[in-house]
Amino acid sequence: MTAAKPTQAKQQGGTNFGAIFPFIIIPVLYIVAYVIWANVFGASGNFVDNDNTKDPLPGNYMGTIYKGGFIVPILLTLFFTVIVFVIERFITLSKARGAGNIDAFVRGIKVALDKGDNNGALAACDKQKGAVANVVRAGLTKYNEMLTETGMEKDEKVLAIQKEVEEATTLELPMLEKNLNILATIASVATLMGLFGTVLGMIRSFAALANAGAPDSTALANGISEALINTALGIGTSALAIVFYNFFTSRIDGLTYRIDEAGYSLTQTFATKGQ
């Protein structure tokens, strides 16, 4: 376990910040979204008579978005949150892949083990870095320990190597999957929030039409378009979250498969050539 301790320490420090990161960034993004909604979309130049309490100028979508109501800043917050965590996941998973082609790295480890070049395999891990390399390095370290261990049967040594690989994998997986639950939640919540904003907008539109006494098709059309802005924002944000959630899940599955492949190679090589 000595090789896994530096990685575990690094992950512990990252976990402490990662645990509070969403609680910091999401309120900040809401403030940013509200400022944009109030000062950009709600700028007086987007409305009739430069008054944002009146109708938006014809064809002015920024004014129409502003008229979507208080739900718009919430939807913008969800959209910005998706963007931030997509970038964060891209950075994290890029680091997890390490420096260089991961398939070539796994093949190189297999070749080095077949040749009995354990030091070369360790050097390859130091060069590659990343999640797969961290797991392989932990397994290789235990592999080398078992070569000199005299108080255990061969099957016990193989199980010890397998356990080391599993423990190292357990340390790496939480970092790979972190914050994906946020994307999954937004994928569901954004659509519902958009529909909620639309329903509120429709209620306001028909209530205003009823209070006016005479049908006004232009006012009704404007009100409906303003209400549907929420649905459009919600569906767009949800679609973006779903696409990237599935993309990141696929990449994590690929990394997990390569970790399993490398761990299997370690145990099988020892079972074949070990003492």
LOPA-233319 format. One record per residue: residue in one letter; x, y, z of N, C-alpha, C, O, CB in turn. Coordinates in steps of 0.2 Angstrom, whole numbers, padded with zeros to 4 digits, always signed. Atoms other than C-alpha are relative to their C-alpha. Glycine has a CB too. Example, Ala and Ser with C-alpha at 12.3 -4.5 7.8 and 13.67 -1.06 7.14 Angstrom:
BEGIN
a+0004-0006+0000+0062-0022+0039+0004+0006+0000+0009+0005+0003-0005+0000+0006/s-0004-0006-0001+0068-0005+0036-0004+0005+0003-0001+0011+0004+0002+0002-0007/
//
This chain:
BEGIN
m+0004-0006+0000+0000+0000+0000+0004+0006+0000+0002+0012-0001-0005+0000+0006/t-0004-0006+0000+0015+0012+0001+0000+0004-0006+0000+0010-0006+0007-0002+0001/a+0000-0003+0006+0014+0016-0017-0007+0004-0001-0007+0009-0004+0001-0004-0006/a+0007-0004+0001-0005+0021-0016+0000+0006+0005-0005+0010+0004-0005-0005+0001/k+0001-0005-0005-0002+0032-0001+0001+0007-0003-0003+0012-0001+0005-0001+0006/p+0000-0007+0003+0004+0048-0011-0006+0001-0004-0009+0007-0003+0006+0000-0004/t+0006-0002+0004-0010+0046-0023-0006+0001+0005-0010+0005+0003-0002-0006-0005/q+0005-0001-0005-0022+0044-0008+0000+0007+0003-0005+0010+0004+0000-0006+0005/a+0000-0006-0003-0016+0059+0000-0002+0006-0005-0005+0011-0003+0008+0002+0002/k+0002-0005+0005-0017+0069-0016-0008+0001-0001-0011+0006-0001+0003-0001-0007/q+0007+0001+0001-0035+0063-0018-0004+0003+0006-0009+0006+0005-0002-0007-0002/q+0003-0002-0006-0039+0067+0000-0001+0008+0000-0006+0011+0001+0003-0002+0006/g+0000-0007+0000-0034+0085-0003-0005+0003-0005-0008+0008-0004+0007+0003-0001/g+0005-0002+0005-0044+0086-0019-0007-0001+0002-0011+0003+0000+0002-0004-0007/t+0007+0002-0002-0059+0078-0011-0003+0005+0004-0008+0007+0004+0000-0007+0003/n+0003-0005-0004-0060+0091+0002-0002+0006-0003-0007+0009-0002+0006+0002+0005/f+0002-0006+0004-0060+0105-0010-0006-0002-0005-0011+0002-0006+0005+0003-0005/g+0005+0002+0004-0071+0095-0022-0007+0000+0003-0012+0001+0000+0002-0006-0004/a+0006+0001-0004-0084+0092-0009-0004+0007+0001-0010+0007+0001+0001-0003+0007/i+0003-0007-0001-0087+0111-0006-0001+0004-0007-0004+0009-0007+0004+0004+0005/f+0000-0004+0006-0084+0117-0024-0007+0001-0003-0008+0007-0005+0004-0004-0005/p+0006-0002+0003-0102+0115-0030-0004+0005+0004-0008+0009+0002-0004-0007+0000/f+0004-0004-0005-0109+0124-0014+0003+0007-0001+0000+0012+0001+0001-0002+0007/i-0003-0007+0001-0097+0139-0019-0002+0002-0007-0004+0008-0008+0008-0001+0001/i+0001-0002+0007-0099+0139-0038-0007+0001-0002-0008+0006-0006+0003-0005-0005/i+0007-0001+0003-0118+0137-0040-0003+0007+0003-0006+0010-0001-0004-0006+0003/p+0002-0006-0002-0122+0152-0029+0003+0006-0004+0000+0011-0006+0001+0002+0007/v-0003-0005+0004-0109+0162-0038-0003+0001-0007-0004+0006-0010+0008-0001-0001/l+0003+0000+0007-0116+0157-0055-0007+0003+0000-0009+0006-0005-0001-0007-0003/y+0007-0003+0000-0134+0162-0049+0001+0008+0000-0003+0011-0003-0003-0002+0006/i-0001-0008+0000-0127+0180-0045+0001+0002-0007-0001+0007-0009+0005+0001+0005/v-0002-0002+0007-0119+0180-0062-0006+0000-0005-0007+0005-0009+0005-0004-0003/a+0006+0001+0005-0135+0174-0071-0005+0006+0002-0008+0008-0003-0003-0007+0002/y+0005-0006-0002-0146+0187-0061+0002+0006-0003-0002+0010-0006-0001+0000+0007/v-0003-0006+0003-0134+0201-0066-0001+0000-0008-0003+0006-0010+0007+0001+0002/i+0001+0000+0007-0135+0196-0084-0007+0001-0002-0009+0005-0007+0003-0007-0003/w+0007-0001+0002-0154+0194-0084-0002+0007+0001-0006+0010-0003-0004-0005+0004/a+0003-0007-0002-0157+0211-0075+0003+0005-0005+0000+0010-0006+0001+0001+0007/n-0003-0005+0003-0144+0221-0084+0002-0001-0008+0003+0004-0011+0007+0001+0003/v-0001+0001+0007-0141+0213-0101-0007-0001-0004-0009+0003-0008+0005-0006-0001/f+0007+0002+0003-0158+0205-0106-0005+0006+0002-0009+0007-0002-0002-0006+0002/g+0005-0005-0002-0167+0219-0096+0002+0007-0001-0001+0011+0001-0001-0001+0008/a-0003-0006+0002-0157+0233-0103-0006+0004-0004-0010+0001-0007+0006+0000-0005/s+0005-0004+0002-0169+0248-0107-0001+0000-0008-0006+0001-0011+0000+0007+0003/g+0000-0001+0008-0164+0248-0126-0004-0006-0003-0005-0006-0009+0007+0000-0002/n+0004+0006+0003-0173+0231-0128-0007+0001+0000-0011-0004-0002+0002-0006+0004/f+0007-0001-0001-0190+0238-0124-0003+0006-0003+0001+0011-0005-0002+0000+0007/v+0003-0006+0003-0203+0250-0131+0001+0006+0005+0000+0005+0011-0008-0002-0001/d-0001-0006-0004-0200+0268-0125+0006-0001+0005+0006+0003+0010-0007+0001+0003/n-0006+0001-0005-0184+0262-0116-0002-0002+0007+0001+0000+0012+0004+0006+0000/d+0003+0001-0007-0195+0255-0102-0001-0008+0000-0005-0011-0003-0006+0004+0001/n+0000+0007+0000-0192+0237-0097-0006-0003+0003-0007-0009+0004+0006-0003+0003/t+0006+0002-0003-0209+0236-0089-0005+0000-0006-0011-0003-0005-0003+0005+0005/k+0005+0000+0006-0217+0238-0107+0003-0006-0004+0007-0010-0003+0000+0006-0004/d-0002+0006+0004-0216+0225-0121+0007+0001-0004+0009+0006-0005-0006+0000-0006/p-0006+0000+0004-0200+0220-0130-0001+0003-0007-0006+0003-0010+0003-0007+0000/l+0000-0002+0006-0196+0228-0146-0001-0005-0005+0001-0011-0004+0007+0004-0002/p+0001+0006+0004-0202+0218-0161+0007-0003-0003+0011+0000-0005-0004+0003-0006/g-0006+0004+0002-0189+0204-0165+0005+0001+0005+0011-0002+0003+0002+0003-0006/n-0005+0000-0005-0179+0208-0149-0001-0006+0004-0005-0006+0009+0000+0007+0003/y+0001+0006-0004-0176+0191-0142+0003+0001+0008+0001-0002+0012+0004-0005-0003/m-0002-0001-0007-0166+0198-0127-0005+0003+0005-0006+0001+0010+0006+0005+0000/g+0006-0003-0004-0181+0208-0121-0005-0005+0001-0008-0006+0007-0003+0006-0004/t+0005+0005-0001-0192+0193-0124+0003-0005+0006-0001-0007+0010-0001-0004-0006/i-0003+0004-0005-0180+0182-0113-0001+0003+0007-0003+0000+0012+0007-0001-0001/y+0001-0003-0007-0181+0195-0099-0007+0000+0002-0008-0001+0008+0002+0008-0001/k+0007+0000-0001-0200+0195-0100-0002-0007+0003-0007-0009+0005-0004+0002-0005/g+0001+0007-0002-0198+0176-0096-0001+0000+0008-0004-0005+0010+0005-0005-0002/g+0001+0000-0007-0198+0181-0078+0005-0003+0005+0011-0004+0002-0006-0004+0002/f-0005+0002-0005-0189+0176-0062+0003-0007-0001+0008-0009+0002-0003+0001+0007/i-0002+0007+0001-0187+0158-0068+0006+0000-0005+0010-0004-0004-0005-0004-0003/v-0005-0001+0005-0175+0164-0082+0007+0000+0004+0011-0004+0002+0000+0006-0004/p-0007+0001-0003-0160+0167-0070+0001-0007+0003+0007-0009+0003+0000+0005+0006/i-0001+0007-0002-0163+0150-0062+0002-0004-0006+0007-0008-0005-0006-0003+0003/l-0002+0004+0006-0162+0142-0079+0007+0002-0003+0010-0003-0005-0005+0001-0006/l-0007-0002+0002-0147+0152-0084+0005-0003+0005+0011-0004+0003+0001+0008+0000/t-0004+0003-0005-0139+0146-0068+0001-0007-0001+0007-0009-0001-0003+0001+0007/l-0001+0007+0002-0142+0128-0073+0004-0001-0006+0008-0005-0006-0007-0003-0001/f-0004+0000+0006-0135+0132-0090+0007+0001+0001+0012-0003-0001-0003+0005-0005/f-0007-0002-0002-0119+0140-0083+0003-0006+0004+0009-0007+0003+0000+0006+0004/t-0002+0006-0005-0118+0125-0070+0003-0005-0005+0008-0008-0004-0005-0002+0005/v-0002+0005+0005-0118+0113-0085+0007+0001-0003+0011-0003-0004-0005-0001-0005/i-0006-0002+0004-0104+0123-0094+0006-0001+0005+0011-0004+0003-0001+0007-0002/v-0006+0000-0005-0093+0124-0078+0002-0007+0001+0008-0009+0001-0002+0004+0006/f-0002+0006-0001-0094+0106-0074+0002-0005-0006+0005-0010-0005-0006-0004+0004/v-0003+0003+0006-0092+0100-0092+0007+0002+0000+0011-0003-0002-0004+0002-0006/i-0007-0002+0000-0076+0110-0092+0004-0004+0005+0010-0006+0004+0001+0007+0001/e-0003+0003-0005-0071+0103-0075+0001-0008-0001+0006-0010+0000-0004+0001+0007/r-0001+0007+0001-0074+0085-0080+0005-0001-0006+0009-0006-0006-0007-0003-0002/f-0005+0001+0005-0064+0087-0096+0007+0001+0002+0011-0003+0000-0002+0006-0006/i-0007+0000-0003-0049+0093-0086+0001-0006+0004+0007-0008+0003+0000+0007+0004/t-0001+0006-0005-0051+0079-0073+0001-0006-0004+0006-0010-0003-0006-0001+0004/l-0001+0007+0004-0053+0065-0086+0006+0001-0005+0009-0005-0006-0006-0001-0004/s-0006-0001+0004-0039+0072-0097+0006-0002+0004+0011-0005+0002+0001+0007-0003/k-0006+0002-0005-0027+0071-0082-0001-0007+0002+0005-0011+0002-0001+0004+0006/a+0000+0007-0002-0034+0054-0078+0002-0005-0006+0005-0010-0004-0007-0002+0002/r-0003+0004+0005-0029+0048-0095+0007+0000-0001+0010-0005-0003-0003+0002-0007/g-0007+0000+0000-0012+0053-0092+0003+0003-0006+0000+0006-0011+0003-0007+0001/a-0004-0003+0005+0002+0059-0104+0001-0005-0006+0006-0009-0005+0006+0003+0002/g-0001+0005+0005+0001+0048-0120-0006-0004-0001-0011-0004+0002+0006-0004+0002/n+0005+0004+0002-0009+0035-0128-0001-0006+0005+0004-0009+0007+0001-0003-0007/i+0001+0005-0006-0017+0024-0114+0000-0007-0003+0002-0011+0001-0007+0002+0003/d+0000+0007+0002-0019+0009-0125+0007-0002-0001+0009-0008+0000-0004-0001-0007/a-0007+0002+0001-0001+0009-0130+0004-0001+0007+0008-0005+0007+0004+0006-0004/f-0002+0001-0007+0003+0011-0111-0001-0007+0002+0003-0010+0005-0002+0006+0004/v+0002+0006-0002-0007-0004-0107+0004-0006-0004+0006-0011+0000-0007-0001-0001/r-0003+0005+0004+0001-0014-0121+0008+0000+0002+0011-0006+0003+0000+0001-0008/g-0007+0000-0003+0019-0008-0115+0001-0004+0006+0006-0007+0008+0002+0007+0000/i+0000+0003-0006+0015-0014-0098+0000-0008+0000+0004-0011+0003-0006+0002+0005/k+0001+0007+0001+0010-0031-0104+0007-0003-0003+0009-0008-0001-0005-0002-0005/v-0006+0003+0003+0026-0033-0115+0006+0000+0006+0010-0004+0006+0002+0005-0005/a-0005+0000-0005+0037-0027-0100-0001-0006+0005+0004-0009+0007+0000+0007+0004/l+0001+0006-0005+0029-0040-0088+0002-0006-0003+0005-0011+0000-0007+0000+0002/d-0002+0007+0003+0031-0054-0101+0008-0001+0000+0010-0006+0000-0003+0000-0007/k-0008+0000+0000+0050-0049-0102+0003+0000+0007+0009-0001+0008+0003+0006-0004/g-0002-0001-0007+0051-0048-0083+0003+0006+0002+0007+0007+0007+0005-0006+0001/d-0003-0006-0001+0056-0030-0084-0005+0004+0004-0008+0009+0002+0001+0004-0007/n+0005-0003-0004+0046-0024-0069+0002+0007+0001-0002+0012+0002+0000-0003+0007/n-0002-0007-0001+0057-0008-0067-0002+0004-0006-0003+0010-0005+0008+0000+0001/g+0002-0003+0006+0054-0004-0085-0008+0002+0000-0010+0007-0002+0001-0004-0006/a+0007-0002-0001+0035-0005-0081-0001+0005+0005-0006+0009+0003-0004-0007+0002/l+0000-0006-0005+0037+0006-0066+0002+0007-0003-0002+0012-0002+0004-0001+0006/a-0002-0006+0003+0046+0019-0076-0005+0002-0005-0006+0008-0006+0007-0001-0004/a+0005-0002+0004+0032+0018-0089-0006+0003+0004-0009+0008+0001-0003-0006-0004/c+0006-0003-0004+0019+0022-0075+0002+0007+0002-0002+0011+0002-0001-0004+0006/d-0002-0007-0001+0030+0037-0070-0001+0005-0005-0002+0011-0005+0007+0000+0003/k+0000-0004+0006+0030+0043-0087-0007+0002-0002-0009+0007-0004+0004-0003-0006/q+0006-0001+0002+0012+0040-0091-0005+0004+0005-0008+0009+0003-0004-0007-0001/k+0004-0003-0006+0004+0046-0074-0007-0002-0002-0009-0006-0006+0001+0007+0000/g+0007+0002+0001-0015+0046-0074-0003-0005+0004+0001-0008+0008-0001-0001-0007/a+0004+0005-0004-0028+0035-0066+0003-0007-0001+0004-0011+0004-0007+0000-0001/v-0002+0007+0002-0023+0019-0075+0007-0001+0002+0009-0006+0005+0000-0001-0008/a-0007+0001-0003-0004+0022-0071+0000-0001+0007+0004-0004+0010+0004+0006-0003/n+0000+0000-0007-0008+0025-0053-0002-0007+0003+0001-0010+0007-0005+0005+0003/v+0002+0007-0002-0017+0008-0052+0005-0005-0001+0007-0009+0003-0007-0002-0003/v-0005+0005+0003-0004-0001-0062+0006+0000+0005+0009-0005+0007+0002+0001-0007/r-0006-0001-0004+0010+0006-0051-0001-0003+0007+0003-0006+0009+0002+0008+0001/a+0001+0003-0006+0002+0001-0035+0000-0008-0001+0003-0011+0004-0007+0002+0003/g+0000+0007+0001-0001-0017-0042+0007-0002-0001+0009-0008+0001-0004-0002-0006/l-0007+0002+0001+0017-0017-0048+0004-0001+0006+0009-0005+0007+0004+0004-0005/t-0004-0001-0007+0024-0012-0031-0002-0007+0004+0003-0010+0007-0002+0006+0004/k+0002+0006-0004+0014-0026-0023+0003-0007-0004+0005-0011+0000-0007-0001+0001/y-0003+0006+0004+0020-0038-0037+0007-0001+0002+0009-0007+0003-0001+0002-0008/n-0007+0000-0002+0038-0034-0033+0001-0003+0007+0006-0007+0009+0004+0006-0001/e-0001+0002-0007+0035-0037-0014-0002-0008+0000+0002-0011+0004-0005+0004+0004/m+0002+0007+0000+0027-0054-0018+0005-0004-0003+0006-0010-0001-0007-0001-0004/l-0005+0003+0003+0042-0059-0028+0005-0002+0005+0008-0008+0005+0004+0004-0006/t-0005+0002-0006+0053-0059-0012-0004-0002+0006+0000-0004+0011+0004+0007+0001/e+0004+0002-0006+0039-0064+0000+0001-0008+0000-0001-0012-0005-0007+0002-0001/t-0001+0007+0000+0043-0082+0006-0005-0003+0005-0006-0009+0005+0007-0001+0003/g+0005+0003-0005+0029-0084+0019-0007-0001-0002-0011-0002+0002+0000+0004+0006/m+0007+0000+0003+0014-0085+0007+0000-0005-0005+0005-0006-0009-0002+0007-0002/e+0001+0004+0006+0008-0098-0005-0001+0005-0006-0003+0010-0006-0006-0005+0001/k+0001-0004+0006+0007-0093-0023-0007+0003-0001-0007+0009-0004+0002-0004-0006/d+0007-0002+0001-0012-0092-0024-0001+0006+0005-0005+0011+0003-0005-0005+0002/e+0001-0006-0004-0011-0080-0009+0003+0006-0002+0001+0012-0001+0003-0002+0007/k-0004-0006+0003+0002-0069-0017-0004+0003-0006-0005+0009-0007+0006-0002-0003/v+0005-0002+0006-0010-0068-0033-0005+0004+0003-0007+0009+0000-0002-0006-0004/l+0005-0004-0003-0024-0063-0022+0002+0006+0003-0002+0011+0003-0003-0005+0006/a-0002-0006-0003-0014-0050-0013+0001+0005-0005+0000+0011-0004+0007-0001+0004/i-0001-0005+0005-0009-0042-0029-0007+0002-0003-0008+0008-0004+0004-0003-0006/q+0007-0001+0002-0027-0043-0035-0004+0005+0005-0007+0010+0003-0004-0006-0001/k+0003-0004-0005-0033-0035-0019+0003+0007+0000+0000+0012+0001+0001-0003+0007/e-0003-0006+0001-0020-0021-0021-0003+0004-0006-0004+0010-0005+0008-0001+0000/v+0003-0003+0006-0026-0017-0038-0007+0002+0001-0009+0008-0001+0000-0005-0006/e+0007-0002-0002-0044-0017-0032+0000+0006+0004-0005+0011+0003-0004-0006+0003/e+0000-0006-0005-0040-0005-0018+0002+0006-0003-0001+0012-0002+0005-0001+0006/a-0003-0006+0003-0030+0007-0029-0006+0002-0005-0007+0008-0006+0006-0002-0004/t+0005-0001+0005-0045+0006-0042-0006+0004+0004-0009+0009+0002-0003-0006-0003/t+0005-0003-0005-0057+0011-0027+0002+0007+0001-0003+0011+0002-0001-0004+0006/l-0002-0007-0001-0047+0026-0024+0000+0005-0006-0002+0011-0005+0008+0000+0003/e+0000-0004+0006-0047+0032-0042-0007+0001-0002-0008+0007-0005+0004-0004-0005/l+0007+0000+0003-0065+0029-0047-0004+0006+0003-0007+0010-0001-0004-0006+0001/p+0004-0006-0003-0073+0043-0035+0002+0006-0004-0002+0010-0005+0001+0000+0007/m-0002-0006+0004-0062+0056-0044-0002+0000-0007-0004+0006-0009+0008+0000+0000/l+0002+0000+0007-0067+0050-0061-0008+0002+0000-0010+0005-0005+0001-0007-0003/e+0007+0000+0001-0086+0050-0057-0003+0006+0004-0009+0008+0004-0003-0006+0003/k+0003-0006-0004-0087+0066-0046-0003+0005-0004-0001+0006-0010+0006+0003+0004/n+0004-0005+0004-0100+0079-0051-0004-0002-0006-0008+0002-0008+0005+0005-0002/l+0005+0002+0006-0108+0068-0064-0007+0000+0003-0012+0001-0001+0002-0007-0002/n+0007+0000-0003-0123+0067-0052-0003+0007-0001-0009+0007-0001+0000-0002+0007/i+0003-0007+0001-0125+0086-0054-0002+0000-0007-0008+0003-0008+0006+0005+0001/l+0003+0000+0007-0126+0084-0073-0006-0004-0001-0011-0002-0004+0006-0002-0005/a+0006+0004+0001-0138+0070-0071-0006+0003+0003-0012+0003+0000+0001-0007+0003/t+0006-0003-0003-0149+0080-0059-0002+0006-0004-0008+0007-0005+0002+0003+0007/i+0002-0006+0004-0149+0096-0070-0003-0003-0007-0008+0001-0009+0006+0004-0002/a+0004+0002+0006-0154+0085-0085-0007-0001+0001-0011+0000-0004+0003-0007-0002/s+0007+0001-0002-0170+0081-0076-0003+0007+0002-0009+0008+0000-0001-0005+0005/v+0003-0006-0004-0173+0097-0066-0001+0006-0005-0006+0010-0005+0005+0003+0005/a+0001-0006+0005-0170+0110-0081-0006+0000-0004-0009+0005-0005+0006+0000-0004/t+0006+0001+0004-0184+0103-0091-0006+0002+0004-0011+0006+0002-0001-0007-0003/l+0006-0002-0005-0196+0104-0076+0000+0007+0002-0006+0010+0002+0001-0004+0006/m+0000-0007-0001-0190+0121-0072-0003+0004-0006-0006+0009-0005+0007+0003+0003/g+0002-0004+0006-0193+0127-0090-0008-0001+0000-0011+0004-0002+0003-0003-0006/l+0008+0001+0001-0211+0120-0090-0003+0004+0006-0009+0006+0005-0002-0008+0001/f+0003-0004-0005-0214+0128-0073+0000+0007-0002-0006+0010+0000+0004-0001+0007/g+0000-0007+0003-0209+0145-0080-0005+0001-0005-0008+0006-0005+0007+0002-0002/t+0005-0001+0005-0220+0142-0095-0007+0000+0003-0011+0004+0001+0001-0006-0005/v+0007+0000-0003-0235+0138-0085-0001+0006+0004-0007+0009+0003-0001-0006+0005/l+0000-0006-0003-0232+0153-0074-0002+0006-0005-0006+0010-0004+0006+0002+0005/g+0000-0005+0006-0230+0164-0090-0007+0000-0003-0010+0005-0004+0005-0001-0005/m+0006+0001+0003-0246+0157-0097-0006+0002+0004-0011+0005+0002-0001-0007-0002/i+0005-0002-0005-0256+0160-0081+0000+0008-0001-0005+0011-0001+0002-0002+0007/r+0000-0007+0000-0250+0178-0082-0003+0003-0006-0006+0008-0006+0007+0003+0001/s+0003-0002+0006-0254+0180-0100-0007+0000-0001-0010+0005-0002+0003-0004-0006/f+0008+0001+0000-0272+0174-0099-0003+0004+0005-0009+0007+0004-0002-0007+0001/a+0003-0005-0005-0275+0184-0083+0000+0007-0002-0005+0010-0001+0004-0001+0007/a+0000-0007+0002-0269+0200-0091-0005+0001-0006-0008+0006-0006+0007+0001-0003/l+0005-0001+0005-0280+0196-0106-0007+0000+0002-0011+0004+0000+0001-0006-0005/a+0007+0000-0003-0295+0193-0095-0001+0007+0003-0007+0009+0002-0001-0005+0005/n+0001-0006-0003-0292+0209-0086-0001+0006-0005-0004+0011-0003+0006+0002+0005/a+0000-0005+0005-0290+0219-0102-0007+0001-0003-0009+0006-0005+0004-0002-0006/g+0007+0000+0002-0308+0215-0106-0002-0001-0008-0007-0004-0009-0003+0007+0001/a+0001+0002+0007-0306+0214-0125+0006-0004-0003+0012-0003+0000+0000+0007-0004/p-0005+0004+0002-0296+0201-0134+0006+0004-0004+0004+0008-0008-0003-0005-0005/d-0005-0003+0003-0279+0207-0140+0005-0005-0002+0009-0008+0002+0004+0005+0005/s-0004+0006+0003-0270+0194-0151+0007+0002+0000+0011-0003+0002-0002-0001-0007/t-0007-0002-0001-0254+0204-0151+0003-0001+0007+0008-0004+0008+0001+0007-0003/a-0002+0001-0007-0253+0204-0132+0001-0007+0002+0005-0009+0005-0004+0004+0004/l+0000+0007-0002-0257+0186-0131+0005-0004-0003+0009-0008+0000-0007-0003-0002/a-0006+0003+0004-0244+0181-0144+0006+0002+0004+0010-0003+0004+0000+0002-0007/n-0006-0002-0003-0231+0191-0135+0001-0004+0007+0006-0006+0009+0000+0007+0001/g+0000+0004-0007-0236+0183-0118+0002-0007-0001+0006-0010+0003-0007+0001+0003/i-0002+0007+0001-0235+0166-0125+0007-0001-0002+0010-0006+0000-0005-0003-0006/s-0007+0001+0002-0218+0168-0133+0004+0001+0006+0009-0002+0006+0001+0005-0006/e-0004-0001-0006-0211+0175-0117-0001-0006+0004+0004-0008+0008-0003+0006+0004/a+0000+0006-0004-0218+0160-0108+0004-0006-0003+0007-0010+0001-0008-0002+0001/l-0003+0005+0003-0211+0148-0120+0008+0000+0000+0011-0005-0001-0002-0001-0007/i-0007-0001-0001-0194+0155-0118+0003-0004+0006+0008-0007+0005+0002+0008+0002/n-0002+0004-0005-0193+0146-0102+0001-0007-0002+0006-0011+0000-0004+0000+0006/t-0001+0007+0002-0196+0129-0110+0006-0001-0004+0009-0006-0004-0007-0002-0004/a-0006+0000+0004-0183+0133-0123+0006-0001+0004+0011-0005+0002+0000+0005-0005/l-0006+0000-0004-0170+0137-0110+0001-0007+0004+0006-0010+0004+0000+0006+0004/g+0000+0006-0004-0175+0122-0100+0002-0007-0004+0006-0011-0002-0006-0002+0004/i-0001+0006+0004-0175+0109-0114+0007+0000-0003+0011-0005-0003-0005+0000-0006/g-0007-0001+0002-0158+0116-0121+0005-0002+0005+0009-0006+0003+0001+0007-0003/t-0004+0001-0005-0150+0115-0105+0000-0008+0002+0005-0011+0003-0001+0004+0007/s+0001+0007-0002-0157+0097-0101+0004-0004-0006+0007-0009-0004-0007-0001+0000/a-0003+0004+0005-0151+0091-0118+0008+0000+0000+0011-0005-0001-0002+0003-0007/l-0008-0001+0000-0133+0098-0116+0002-0004+0006+0007-0008+0005+0001+0007+0001/a-0002+0004-0005-0132+0090-0099+0000-0008-0001+0004-0012+0001-0005+0001+0006/i+0000+0007+0001-0138+0073-0105+0005-0002-0005+0008-0008-0004-0007-0002-0004/v-0005+0002+0005-0126+0073-0120+0007-0001+0004+0010-0006+0002+0000+0005-0005/f-0006+0000-0003-0111+0077-0109+0000-0006+0005+0006-0008+0007+0002+0007+0003/y+0000+0005-0005-0116+0065-0095+0001-0007-0003+0005-0010-0001-0007+0000+0003/n-0001+0006+0003-0117+0051-0107+0007-0001-0003+0010-0006-0003-0005-0001-0006/f-0006+0000+0002-0101+0056-0115+0006-0002+0005+0010-0006+0004+0002+0007-0003/f-0005+0001-0005-0091+0057-0099-0001-0007+0003+0004-0011+0005-0001+0005+0006/t+0001+0007-0002-0099+0040-0093+0003-0005-0004+0006-0010-0002-0008-0001+0001/s-0003+0004+0005-0093+0032-0109+0008+0000+0001+0011-0005+0001-0002+0002-0007/r-0007-0001-0001-0075+0039-0106+0002-0004+0007+0007-0007+0007+0002+0007+0000/i-0002+0003-0006-0075+0033-0088+0000-0008+0000+0004-0011+0002-0005+0002+0006/d+0001+0007+0001-0081+0016-0093+0006-0003-0004+0009-0008-0003-0006-0002-0004/g-0006+0002+0003-0066+0015-0105+0006+0000+0004+0010-0005+0003+0001+0005-0006/l-0005+0000-0005-0054+0020-0092+0000-0006+0005+0005-0009+0006+0000+0007+0004/t+0001+0006-0005-0061+0007-0080+0002-0007-0003+0005-0011+0000-0008+0000+0003/y-0001+0006+0003-0060-0006-0093+0008-0001-0001+0010-0007+0000-0003+0000-0007/r-0008+0000+0001-0041-0002-0096+0003-0002+0007+0008-0005+0007+0003+0006-0003/i-0003+0001-0007-0038-0002-0077-0001-0008+0001+0003-0011+0004-0004+0004+0005/d+0001+0007-0001-0046-0020-0076+0004-0004-0005+0007-0009-0002-0008-0001-0002/e-0005+0003+0004-0036-0025-0091+0007-0001+0002+0010-0006+0002+0000+0003-0007/a-0007+0000-0002-0020-0020-0084+0001-0004+0007+0006-0007+0008+0002+0008+0002/g+0000+0004-0006-0024-0027-0067+0000-0008-0001+0003-0012+0002-0006+0002+0005/y+0001+0007+0002-0029-0044-0075+0007-0002-0003+0009-0008-0001-0005-0001-0005/s-0006+0002+0003-0012-0044-0084+0005-0001+0006+0009-0006+0005+0003+0005-0005/l-0004+0000-0005-0003-0041-0068-0001-0007+0004+0004-0011+0005-0001+0005+0005/t+0001+0007-0003-0011-0056-0059+0001-0006-0004+0004-0011-0001-0007+0000+0003/q-0001+0006+0004-0010-0068-0073+0007-0001-0002+0010-0006-0002-0004+0001-0007/t-0007+0001+0001+0008-0064-0076+0003-0003+0006+0008-0007+0005+0003+0007-0002/f-0003+0002-0006+0012-0067-0058-0002-0008+0001+0002-0012+0003-0002+0004+0006/a+0002+0007-0001+0002-0083-0058+0004-0005-0005+0005-0011-0003-0008-0001-0002/t-0004+0004+0004+0012-0089-0073+0007+0000+0001+0010-0006+0001-0001+0003-0007/k-0007-0001-0001+0029-0083-0069+0003+0001+0007+0009+0000+0009+0003+0005-0004/g-0002-0002-0007+0029-0078-0051+0002-0006+0004+0002-0012+0002-0005+0003+0004/q-0002+0006-0004+0036-0089-0037-0005-0002+0005-0004-0006+0009+0007+0003+0004/
//
